[in-house]
Amino acid sequence: MSQERRAPWRAWYQTPAWAAIRARRKAKEPYCRKCAAVGLKTPVDIVDHIEPHRGRRDLFFRFENTQSLCKRCHDSTKQQAETLGYSTEIGADGLPIDPRHPFNRF
């Protein structure tokens, strides 16, 4: 079993506090934020942490650090950004939107 799967913060997902944050986010933002940005109405599947909490309790339980995502966006775009350290999303001008993207470092 990976170290992350055994991490103590994994239990935080089972707390009433997280359930309340999750319910509140889904009520406030019933559609995937990333899909909505391109005009799609995809129902939320996952309440995601915008800034990865990495075991920090203050980030984990901060409502403002959550967003609604569909499974596809969470498992592809978001996970890729966390792995790479930047988003590969492209803006309407054809350029990467994330200032951390290697293209924007010049």
C-alpha positions as CSV (number, residue, x, y, z in Angstrom):
1,M,0.0,0.0,0.0
2,S,1.4,3.4,-0.9
3,Q,2.3,5.8,1.9
4,E,-0.3,8.4,0.7
5,R,-3.1,5.8,1.0
6,R,-2.1,5.2,4.7
7,A,-1.8,8.9,5.5
8,P,-3.7,10.0,8.5
9,W,-5.5,12.8,6.6
10,R,-7.3,10.2,4.5
11,A,-9.7,9.7,7.4
12,W,-10.6,13.4,7.2
13,Y,-12.8,12.5,4.1
14,Q,-15.1,10.6,6.5
15,T,-15.7,13.4,8.9
16,P,-18.9,15.4,9.3
17,A,-16.9,18.5,8.7
18,W,-15.8,17.3,5.2
19,A,-19.4,16.0,4.5
20,A,-20.7,19.5,5.2
21,I,-18.1,21.2,3.0
22,R,-18.8,18.8,0.2
23,A,-22.6,19.3,0.4
24,R,-22.2,23.1,0.6
25,R,-19.9,23.1,-2.5
26,K,-22.1,20.8,-4.5
27,A,-25.2,23.0,-3.7
28,K,-23.3,26.2,-4.5
29,E,-21.6,24.9,-7.6
30,P,-23.6,22.0,-9.1
31,Y,-21.6,21.8,-12.3
32,C,-18.0,21.1,-13.1
33,R,-16.0,24.3,-12.9
34,K,-13.6,23.4,-15.7
35,C,-16.4,22.3,-18.0
36,A,-18.4,25.4,-17.2
37,A,-15.4,27.5,-18.3
38,V,-15.9,26.2,-21.8
39,G,-19.7,26.4,-21.9
40,L,-20.5,22.8,-20.8
41,K,-22.9,21.9,-18.0
42,T,-21.5,18.7,-16.6
43,P,-22.8,17.6,-13.1
44,V,-20.3,17.6,-10.3
45,D,-18.8,14.2,-9.3
46,I,-15.9,15.3,-7.1
47,V,-15.3,18.1,-4.7
48,D,-11.7,18.9,-5.2
49,H,-9.0,20.9,-3.4
50,I,-7.8,23.7,-5.6
51,E,-4.5,24.0,-3.8
52,P,-3.4,20.5,-2.8
53,H,-3.6,20.2,1.0
54,R,-0.7,17.8,1.3
55,G,-1.9,16.9,4.8
56,R,-2.4,20.5,6.0
57,R,-5.6,20.5,8.0
58,D,-6.2,24.3,7.4
59,L,-6.2,23.8,3.6
60,F,-8.2,20.5,3.8
61,F,-11.1,22.1,5.6
62,R,-11.1,25.5,3.9
63,F,-14.3,25.8,1.9
64,E,-12.7,28.5,-0.4
65,N,-10.1,25.9,-1.3
66,T,-12.6,23.6,-2.9
67,Q,-14.1,23.4,-6.4
68,S,-16.6,21.2,-8.2
69,L,-15.3,18.9,-10.9
70,C,-16.6,16.1,-13.0
71,K,-14.6,12.8,-12.8
72,R,-13.1,13.3,-16.2
73,C,-11.6,16.8,-15.4
74,H,-10.5,15.6,-11.9
75,D,-8.8,12.5,-13.2
76,S,-7.2,14.1,-16.2
77,T,-6.6,17.8,-16.2
78,K,-6.3,18.3,-12.4
79,Q,-4.2,15.2,-11.7
80,Q,-1.9,16.1,-14.7
81,A,-1.4,19.6,-13.3
82,E,-0.5,18.3,-9.9
83,T,1.9,15.8,-11.4
84,L,3.6,18.3,-13.7
85,G,3.4,21.3,-11.4
86,Y,1.5,23.3,-14.0
87,S,-1.7,23.2,-16.1
88,T,-1.6,22.4,-19.8
89,E,-4.8,24.2,-20.5
90,I,-4.8,26.5,-23.5
91,G,-6.5,29.9,-23.6
92,A,-8.6,31.3,-26.5
93,D,-5.5,33.0,-27.8
94,G,-3.8,29.6,-28.2
95,L,-1.3,30.1,-25.4
96,P,-1.0,28.2,-22.1
97,I,-3.0,30.0,-19.4
98,D,-1.0,28.8,-16.4
99,P,1.9,31.2,-15.6
100,R,3.9,28.1,-14.3
101,H,3.7,26.5,-17.7
102,P,7.3,26.3,-19.2
103,F,6.2,28.3,-22.3
104,N,5.4,31.3,-20.0
105,R,8.7,31.2,-18.2
106,F,10.4,33.2,-21.0
